[in-house]
Amino acid sequence: MASVEPVDDGIVEPGIEPGASTETMLVTDDTFEEYEQLNQTIKQKIDKGSFSPDTDLKSSLDDSADETNPVMDAGDPLRCKHWLAQKKHIFVLSQAGKPVYSRHCPEDKLVTIMGVMQALVSFVQAGNDTIKSVHAGDTNFVFLIKGPLILVAVSKTLESVAQLNLQLTYVYNQILFVLTQSHLTRVYEQRRNFDLRRLLTGSERLIDHLLNFMDREPAFFLGAVKCLPLLPSMRDSITQTIIQTCSKIKNLVFGLLLANNQLVTLVRMKKFFIHPADLHLIQNLVASSESFKTAEGWTPICLPKFNSNGFMHGHVSYLAEDCQACLLLLTADRDVFQTLSEAKQKIVEKLRRTNCLEAINESMNRVSVTTAEIGLPEMRHVLYKCRSTAQFWSPGFQPPYNTDQEVERLLGLYQCLHHRLHSPTRPLKLIFQQLEKETMLAWVTSGFELYVTFEPLVTKPDAINAVSKLLKWIKKEEDRLFILNSPTF
């Protein structure tokens, strides 16, 4: 029988906040609500330079002029039983009941159940209310109404309503990443029964990968990004190379380098910041697109938290065949592909001369340090988030968390602790939880969040002592594990 114990004494908030910085690089709002940039200058430039996806809007609307509601004879949900066997399923449909996306089963086979969902939403809306969630046994049905779309999660996991709502928001933002909010709104204003799958053709893989990504990556529920461990001298050299090469390119908003889904560096235009949620969508684009490994990409990218109504234009390419780190240069100008391509080549040449490519490769290929290797054998795993920088660190997984099933179980336990700490009705600062297979400690302070997994028989004093040692180690290594400055062009 597990016991959960909120701890109000016996632990003192330390004077150290590993990874803290007075310089802002990432937006650090911790709520599940939408964040919107206040400065309009760059938005206007982006809006002027924005363009629709390859599918022309008017043509698409004309093509759908004869469409009616989806064919109902393919809509028996029992004809596709695969989704019923899943722990979690995601539906996306329009306010008119048109299927848009289904995670584990072709959406055409789920038309009937989507129709029921649409009817339920409409019924509640008719009473001047909004449906949020329905709970039936061990299953949660979570609804998110976003403009013309309805998103629904059907889950048997331990994730809270707020966490499932966040995942649905990411799915919605992934759709905006491809279309923009203004385009999406305009489509349905002109034709309520429009089949959005016409505009999302080929983008389903992004949503599929995003959902799989969220199931195995704590960055999403933490609202943070993980940095590639590097010597500060090497990280500074990489950053300065990008700045020196690109500082004179007009309207270049962000330059960032990713490796193994981790941030190597981020350079931004002064006065502009990027939200971790937008950075997660960029990571998802790179991780789900093999084509960038063989050729430079030039793609419209909408960052919903930065500006949901316009595209930026991204030059996306891997540095070299012998260095699989991905460089993204995001600009408000649509006609500077060649300029950015030349800049990328110069960056690679400089990084090779200064041995930075070798340093990146070495870090990418190095096995992640474990808690045992840093002198904490009673500690199995940890998530540490610095709140002022929205960056986090975690060690490598070690037994018993050496299978996908065990990793998924561990992340589920972390999510439960996260929900308890951030509960809207009764938030907690510290939890000591003894389970059958492990003991967990979760702690939130003004400077950081910490989630720790221990051996099952560890005592509270030993756990607190181990946490103190861990924080001192992270503090000692902070300039290697985190980006502590906020470089600009």
C-alpha positions as CSV (number, residue, x, y, z in Angstrom):
1,M,0.0,0.0,0.0
2,A,1.5,3.3,-1.1
3,S,1.7,6.2,1.3
4,V,1.8,9.8,0.3
5,E,3.2,12.3,2.8
6,P,3.3,16.1,2.3
7,V,6.4,17.3,4.1
8,D,6.3,20.7,5.7
9,D,9.4,20.4,7.9
10,G,12.8,18.8,7.9
11,I,14.1,20.4,4.7
12,V,15.3,24.0,4.2
13,E,15.1,25.8,0.9
14,P,18.8,26.1,-0.2
15,G,20.4,29.4,-1.1
16,I,21.6,27.8,-4.4
17,E,19.5,27.6,-7.6
18,P,21.6,25.5,-10.0
19,G,21.2,26.8,-13.6
20,A,19.7,30.1,-12.6
21,S,20.4,33.2,-14.8
22,T,19.4,36.8,-14.7
23,E,19.3,36.8,-18.5
24,T,16.1,35.6,-20.2
25,M,16.2,33.4,-23.3
26,L,13.0,31.4,-23.0
27,V,9.6,32.5,-21.8
28,T,9.1,31.0,-18.4
29,D,5.4,31.1,-17.8
30,D,4.4,27.9,-15.9
31,T,0.7,28.0,-16.6
32,F,-1.2,25.9,-19.1
33,E,-2.7,29.0,-20.7
34,E,-1.7,30.5,-24.0
35,Y,1.2,33.0,-23.9
36,E,1.2,35.9,-26.4
37,Q,4.1,38.2,-27.2
38,L,3.3,41.9,-26.7
39,N,5.6,43.4,-29.2
40,Q,3.9,43.8,-32.6
41,T,6.8,45.0,-34.8
42,I,8.1,41.6,-35.9
43,K,4.6,40.2,-36.1
44,Q,3.7,42.8,-38.7
45,K,6.8,41.8,-40.7
46,I,6.0,38.1,-40.4
47,D,2.3,38.7,-41.4
48,K,3.4,40.7,-44.5
49,G,5.8,37.9,-45.6
50,S,3.5,35.1,-44.7
51,F,2.0,32.8,-47.3
52,S,-0.5,30.0,-47.3
53,P,0.5,26.3,-47.5
54,D,1.0,24.8,-50.9
55,T,-2.7,24.0,-51.2
56,D,-4.4,27.1,-52.4
57,L,-7.3,28.1,-50.0
58,K,-9.8,29.2,-52.7
59,S,-9.1,26.1,-54.8
60,S,-9.6,23.8,-51.8
61,L,-12.9,25.5,-50.9
62,D,-14.1,25.2,-54.4
63,D,-13.2,21.5,-54.5
64,S,-15.2,20.9,-51.4
65,A,-18.3,22.7,-52.6
66,D,-20.3,19.5,-53.1
67,E,-19.2,17.9,-49.9
68,T,-21.7,17.0,-47.3
69,N,-21.3,15.4,-43.9
70,P,-18.9,12.4,-43.7
71,V,-20.1,9.1,-45.1
72,M,-21.7,7.4,-42.1
73,D,-21.5,3.7,-43.2
74,A,-17.8,3.7,-42.4
75,G,-18.3,5.3,-39.0
76,D,-18.9,2.3,-36.7
77,P,-16.2,2.7,-34.0
78,L,-16.3,-1.1,-33.4
79,R,-15.0,-1.6,-37.0
80,C,-11.7,-0.3,-35.8
81,K,-11.1,-1.9,-32.4
82,H,-7.4,-1.0,-32.3
83,W,-8.1,2.3,-30.6
84,L,-10.2,0.7,-27.9
85,A,-7.2,-1.3,-26.8
86,Q,-5.0,1.7,-26.3
87,K,-4.3,3.4,-23.0
88,K,-4.8,6.8,-24.7
89,H,-6.4,8.0,-27.9
90,I,-6.7,11.4,-29.5
91,F,-9.5,12.7,-31.7
92,V,-9.6,16.0,-33.6
93,L,-12.8,17.0,-35.4
94,S,-14.4,20.2,-36.6
95,Q,-17.3,22.0,-34.9
96,A,-19.5,20.5,-37.7
97,G,-18.4,17.0,-36.8
98,K,-16.0,16.5,-39.7
99,P,-13.1,14.2,-38.8
100,V,-9.7,15.8,-38.9
101,Y,-7.3,13.4,-37.1
102,S,-7.3,10.1,-35.2
103,R,-4.2,8.7,-33.5
104,H,-4.7,4.9,-33.5
105,C,-7.3,4.3,-36.2
106,P,-8.2,5.8,-39.6
107,E,-10.6,8.7,-38.7
108,D,-13.1,7.6,-41.4
109,K,-13.9,4.6,-39.3
110,L,-14.6,6.7,-36.3
111,V,-17.1,9.1,-37.8
112,T,-20.0,7.9,-35.7
113,I,-18.2,8.4,-32.4
114,M,-16.9,11.8,-33.5
115,G,-20.5,12.7,-34.3
116,V,-21.5,11.8,-30.7
117,M,-18.6,13.9,-29.4
118,Q,-19.7,16.9,-31.5
119,A,-23.3,16.5,-30.4
120,L,-22.3,16.4,-26.8
121,V,-20.2,19.6,-27.2
122,S,-23.1,21.3,-29.0
123,F,-25.6,20.2,-26.3
124,V,-23.5,21.7,-23.5
125,Q,-22.8,24.9,-25.5
126,A,-26.5,25.3,-26.0
127,G,-26.8,25.7,-22.3
128,N,-24.1,28.5,-22.3
129,D,-21.5,26.2,-20.9
130,T,-18.4,24.4,-22.0
131,I,-17.7,20.7,-21.5
132,K,-14.2,20.1,-20.0
133,S,-14.1,16.4,-19.1
134,V,-16.2,13.3,-18.5
135,H,-15.0,10.5,-16.1
136,A,-16.3,6.9,-16.5
137,G,-14.6,4.3,-14.4
138,D,-10.9,4.4,-15.1
139,T,-11.3,6.3,-18.3
140,N,-11.1,10.1,-18.7
141,F,-12.6,12.0,-21.6
142,V,-11.0,15.4,-21.9
143,F,-12.4,18.0,-24.3
144,L,-10.7,21.1,-25.6
145,I,-12.6,23.5,-27.9
146,K,-10.3,25.7,-29.9
147,G,-12.0,28.0,-32.4
148,P,-13.4,25.8,-35.2
149,L,-11.9,22.6,-33.8
150,I,-12.8,20.1,-31.1
151,L,-10.0,18.0,-29.6
152,V,-10.7,15.0,-27.4
153,A,-8.4,12.8,-25.3
154,V,-9.7,9.4,-24.2
155,S,-7.3,8.2,-21.6
156,K,-6.8,5.3,-19.1
157,T,-3.4,6.6,-17.9
158,L,-2.6,8.4,-14.6
159,E,-2.3,11.7,-16.4
160,S,-4.5,14.5,-14.9
161,V,-7.1,16.5,-16.8
162,A,-4.7,19.5,-16.9
163,Q,-1.9,17.3,-18.4
164,L,-4.2,15.8,-21.0
165,N,-5.5,19.3,-21.8
166,L,-1.9,20.4,-22.3
167,Q,-1.3,17.6,-24.7
168,L,-4.4,18.5,-26.7
169,T,-3.1,22.1,-26.8
170,Y,0.1,20.9,-28.2
171,V,-1.8,19.0,-30.9
172,Y,-3.8,22.1,-31.7
173,N,-0.6,24.1,-31.9
174,Q,1.0,21.5,-34.2
175,I,-1.9,22.1,-36.6
176,L,-1.3,25.9,-36.3
177,F,2.4,25.2,-36.9
178,V,1.4,24.0,-40.4
179,L,-1.6,26.3,-41.2
180,T,-1.6,29.4,-38.9
181,Q,-4.6,30.4,-36.8
182,S,-5.8,33.1,-39.3
183,H,-5.8,30.6,-42.1
184,L,-7.6,27.9,-40.1
185,T,-10.3,30.5,-39.0
186,R,-10.7,31.8,-42.5
187,V,-11.2,28.3,-43.9
188,Y,-14.2,27.5,-41.6
189,E,-15.7,31.0,-41.9
190,Q,-16.0,30.4,-45.7
191,R,-17.2,26.8,-45.5
192,R,-18.3,25.3,-42.2
193,N,-18.2,21.7,-43.6
194,F,-14.7,22.0,-45.0
195,D,-12.5,18.9,-44.8
196,L,-9.4,20.1,-43.1
197,R,-7.5,16.9,-44.0
198,R,-7.0,18.5,-47.5
199,L,-4.7,21.1,-46.0
200,L,-3.0,18.7,-43.5
201,T,-2.1,16.0,-46.0
202,G,1.4,14.9,-45.2
203,S,1.4,16.6,-41.8
204,E,-0.2,13.7,-39.9
205,R,3.2,12.3,-39.2
206,L,4.1,15.5,-37.3
207,I,1.1,14.9,-35.0
208,D,1.8,11.2,-34.7
209,H,5.4,11.8,-33.8
210,L,4.4,14.7,-31.4
211,L,2.1,12.4,-29.4
212,N,4.7,9.6,-29.2
213,F,7.3,12.3,-28.2
214,M,5.1,13.6,-25.4
215,D,4.7,10.0,-24.0
216,R,8.4,9.6,-23.5
217,E,9.7,13.1,-23.0
218,P,9.3,15.0,-19.6
219,A,10.1,18.3,-21.3
220,F,6.5,18.8,-22.2
221,F,4.9,18.6,-18.8
222,L,7.8,20.4,-17.2
223,G,7.5,23.2,-19.7
224,A,11.3,23.3,-20.2
225,V,14.0,22.3,-22.6
226,K,17.1,20.1,-22.1
227,C,20.6,21.3,-23.2
228,L,23.3,19.3,-24.7
229,P,26.1,19.1,-22.0
230,L,29.1,21.0,-23.3
231,L,32.1,22.8,-21.9
232,P,31.2,26.5,-21.6
233,S,34.1,27.5,-23.8
234,M,32.9,25.3,-26.6
235,R,29.3,26.5,-26.3
236,D,30.4,30.1,-26.3
237,S,32.5,29.4,-29.4
238,I,29.6,27.9,-31.3
239,T,27.3,30.8,-30.2
240,Q,29.8,33.5,-31.3
241,T,30.3,31.8,-34.6
242,I,26.5,32.0,-35.3
243,I,26.4,35.6,-34.1
244,Q,29.4,36.8,-36.2
245,T,28.1,35.1,-39.3
246,C,24.5,36.1,-39.1
247,S,24.5,39.5,-37.2
248,K,24.2,41.5,-40.4
249,I,21.3,39.4,-42.0
250,K,18.2,41.5,-41.6
251,N,15.1,40.1,-40.0
252,L,16.7,37.0,-38.8
253,V,14.7,36.3,-35.6
254,F,16.2,33.1,-34.2
255,G,19.1,30.9,-34.8
256,L,19.3,27.6,-32.9
257,L,21.3,24.4,-33.0
258,L,19.8,21.1,-31.9
259,A,21.4,17.8,-31.2
260,N,19.7,14.6,-30.0
261,N,16.6,16.6,-29.2
262,Q,18.7,18.9,-27.0
263,L,19.5,22.5,-27.3
264,V,23.1,23.3,-28.1
265,T,22.6,27.1,-28.4
266,L,20.0,29.7,-29.2
267,V,20.6,33.2,-30.5
268,R,17.7,35.6,-30.8
269,M,16.9,39.1,-32.1
270,K,17.0,41.6,-29.3
271,K,13.6,42.1,-27.5
272,F,12.3,38.8,-28.8
273,F,12.0,35.5,-26.9
274,I,10.9,32.0,-27.7
275,H,8.5,29.9,-25.6
276,P,9.5,26.3,-24.7
277,A,6.3,25.1,-26.3
278,D,7.3,26.6,-29.6
279,L,10.8,25.1,-29.2
280,H,9.2,21.7,-28.6
281,L,7.4,21.9,-31.9
282,I,10.6,22.8,-33.7
283,Q,12.3,19.8,-32.1
284,N,9.4,17.7,-33.2
285,L,9.7,18.9,-36.8
286,V,13.4,18.0,-36.9
287,A,13.0,14.7,-35.2
288,S,10.2,13.6,-37.5
289,S,11.7,14.7,-40.8
290,E,14.5,12.5,-42.3
291,S,14.6,14.7,-45.4
292,F,16.6,17.4,-43.6
293,K,19.5,15.0,-43.2
294,T,20.1,14.8,-47.0
295,A,19.2,18.3,-48.2
296,E,18.7,21.9,-46.9
297,G,15.1,22.7,-46.1
298,W,13.2,25.9,-46.6
299,T,9.9,25.7,-44.9
300,P,7.2,28.0,-43.5
301,I,7.0,27.7,-39.7
302,C,4.2,29.2,-37.5
303,L,5.2,29.4,-33.9
304,P,1.8,29.7,-32.1
305,K,3.1,31.1,-28.9
306,F,5.2,33.8,-30.7
307,N,2.7,34.7,-33.4
308,S,-0.2,32.3,-34.2
309,N,-1.3,34.3,-37.3
310,G,1.8,34.4,-39.5
311,F,4.6,32.2,-40.8
312,M,8.3,32.7,-40.3
313,H,10.5,31.0,-42.8
314,G,13.0,28.4,-41.6
315,H,16.3,27.3,-43.2
316,V,16.7,23.8,-41.7
317,S,19.8,21.7,-42.3
318,Y,22.2,19.3,-40.6
319,L,25.7,20.7,-40.1
320,A,27.6,17.9,-41.9
321,E,27.6,14.2,-42.6
322,D,30.0,13.7,-39.8
323,C,28.1,15.9,-37.3
324,Q,24.3,15.2,-37.0
325,A,23.4,18.5,-35.3
326,C,20.6,20.5,-36.9
327,L,20.9,24.2,-37.5
328,L,17.7,26.3,-37.9
329,L,17.7,29.9,-39.0
330,L,14.2,31.5,-38.7
331,T,13.5,34.7,-40.5
332,A,10.7,37.1,-41.3
333,D,11.8,37.3,-45.0
334,R,10.7,34.8,-47.5
335,D,13.4,35.4,-50.1
336,V,16.6,34.9,-48.3
337,F,17.2,31.1,-48.7
338,Q,20.4,31.6,-50.6
339,T,21.7,34.1,-48.1
340,L,21.0,31.7,-45.2
341,S,22.4,28.8,-47.1
342,E,25.7,30.6,-47.6
343,A,25.7,31.6,-43.9
344,K,25.2,28.0,-42.9
345,Q,28.3,26.9,-44.9
346,K,30.4,29.6,-43.3
347,I,29.2,28.5,-39.8
348,V,30.1,24.9,-40.5
349,E,33.6,25.9,-41.8
350,K,34.3,28.0,-38.7
351,L,33.0,25.3,-36.3
352,R,35.2,22.7,-38.0
353,R,38.3,24.9,-37.7
354,T,37.7,25.4,-34.0
355,N,37.0,21.7,-33.3
356,C,33.4,22.5,-32.2
357,L,32.0,19.8,-34.5
358,E,34.2,17.3,-32.7
359,A,33.0,18.6,-29.3
360,I,29.3,18.3,-30.3
361,N,29.9,14.7,-31.6
362,E,31.7,13.7,-28.4
363,S,28.8,15.0,-26.3
364,M,26.1,13.4,-28.5
365,N,27.9,10.0,-28.4
366,R,28.7,10.1,-24.7
367,V,26.5,7.9,-22.5
368,S,24.6,10.0,-20.0
369,V,25.9,10.1,-16.5
370,T,23.9,8.1,-14.0
371,T,23.1,9.1,-10.4
372,A,25.3,6.2,-9.2
373,E,28.3,7.7,-11.1
374,I,27.9,11.0,-9.3
375,G,28.0,9.3,-5.9
376,L,24.3,8.9,-5.2
377,P,23.7,5.1,-5.3
378,E,20.4,5.3,-3.4
379,M,19.0,7.7,-6.0
380,R,17.7,6.0,-9.2
381,H,16.7,8.9,-11.3
382,V,15.9,12.6,-11.1
383,L,14.3,15.5,-13.0
384,Y,15.6,19.0,-12.2
385,K,14.1,22.1,-13.7
386,C,15.5,25.6,-13.2
387,R,12.4,27.8,-13.3
388,S,14.2,31.1,-14.2
389,T,15.6,29.7,-17.4
390,A,12.9,27.0,-18.3
391,Q,15.7,24.5,-18.7
392,F,16.0,21.0,-17.1
393,W,18.5,18.2,-16.6
394,S,18.1,14.5,-16.0
395,P,20.6,11.7,-15.9
396,G,20.6,8.5,-17.9
397,F,18.1,5.7,-17.1
398,Q,19.5,2.8,-15.1
399,P,18.0,-0.5,-13.9
400,P,15.2,-1.1,-13.1
401,Y,14.3,1.6,-15.6
402,N,16.0,0.0,-18.6
403,T,12.9,-1.0,-20.6
404,D,10.4,1.2,-22.5
405,Q,7.6,-0.1,-20.2
406,E,9.5,0.8,-17.0
407,V,10.5,4.2,-18.4
408,E,6.9,4.9,-19.3
409,R,5.8,3.9,-15.8
410,L,8.4,6.2,-14.2
411,L,7.4,9.2,-16.3
412,G,3.8,8.5,-15.3
413,L,4.8,8.7,-11.6
414,Y,6.6,12.0,-12.3
415,Q,3.4,13.3,-13.9
416,C,1.3,12.4,-10.9
417,L,3.8,14.2,-8.6
418,H,3.8,17.2,-11.0
419,H,0.0,17.4,-10.8
420,R,0.0,17.2,-7.0
421,L,2.6,20.0,-6.7
422,H,0.7,22.2,-9.2
423,S,-2.9,21.3,-8.2
424,P,-5.1,24.3,-8.8
425,T,-7.1,23.5,-5.6
426,R,-4.4,22.4,-3.2
427,P,-0.9,22.9,-4.5
428,L,2.0,21.4,-2.4
429,K,5.6,22.4,-2.0
430,L,7.1,19.1,-1.0
431,I,5.9,15.4,-1.2
432,F,7.6,12.3,0.1
433,Q,5.9,9.2,-1.4
434,Q,6.6,5.6,-0.6
435,L,5.5,3.1,-3.2
436,E,5.9,-0.6,-3.6
437,K,8.8,-0.4,-6.1
438,E,10.4,3.0,-5.3
439,T,10.2,6.0,-3.0
440,M,9.6,9.4,-4.7
441,L,10.3,12.9,-3.5
442,A,9.0,16.1,-5.3
443,W,9.9,19.6,-4.3
444,V,9.1,23.0,-5.8
445,T,10.8,26.2,-4.6
446,S,10.8,29.7,-6.0
447,G,13.9,28.8,-8.0
448,F,13.5,25.1,-9.1
449,E,11.4,22.0,-9.4
450,L,12.9,18.6,-8.4
451,Y,11.5,15.1,-8.9
452,V,13.6,12.3,-7.4
453,T,13.2,8.5,-7.5
454,F,14.9,6.5,-4.7
455,E,15.3,2.9,-3.7
456,P,12.1,1.7,-2.0
457,L,13.4,1.5,1.5
458,V,15.2,4.9,1.7
459,T,14.3,7.0,4.8
460,K,13.2,10.6,4.7
461,P,16.4,11.9,6.3
462,D,18.6,10.0,3.9
463,A,16.5,11.2,0.9
464,I,16.8,14.8,2.1
465,N,20.6,14.4,2.5
466,A,20.9,12.9,-1.0
467,V,18.9,15.8,-2.5
468,S,21.3,18.2,-0.8
469,K,24.3,16.4,-2.4
470,L,22.6,16.4,-5.8
471,L,21.9,20.1,-5.8
472,K,25.6,20.8,-4.9
473,W,26.7,18.6,-7.8
474,I,24.3,20.3,-10.3
475,K,25.5,23.7,-9.1
476,K,29.1,22.6,-9.7
477,E,28.3,21.4,-13.2
478,E,25.7,24.1,-14.1
479,D,27.8,25.9,-16.7
480,R,28.1,22.7,-18.6
481,L,24.5,21.4,-18.2
482,F,22.7,24.7,-18.8
483,I,22.8,27.8,-21.0
484,L,23.4,30.6,-18.5
485,N,23.3,33.6,-20.9
486,S,21.0,34.9,-23.6
487,P,23.0,35.8,-26.7
488,T,21.5,38.1,-29.3
489,F,22.3,39.1,-32.9
